[in-house]
Amino acid sequence: MPIDLLDNAIEDGERTFTLSLSRPINTKIGFSRGVTLTIVDDDAPKYVYLPLVTP
């Protein structure tokens, strides 16, 4: 099952989701019913925001 990912230049962080299969038709689901997947962001942060703090 292909999953198309769109690349961008924005630092998004990792995205995690769970893929679960259920209610099969004309077959059986094996031992594992789901899997957790993580999409790793390949974009580096562009800047670091440091708020101005005054005493």
Secondary structure, DSSP 8 states (H G I E B T S, - for coil): --------SS----EEEEEE--S-SSS---S--EEEEEE------S---------
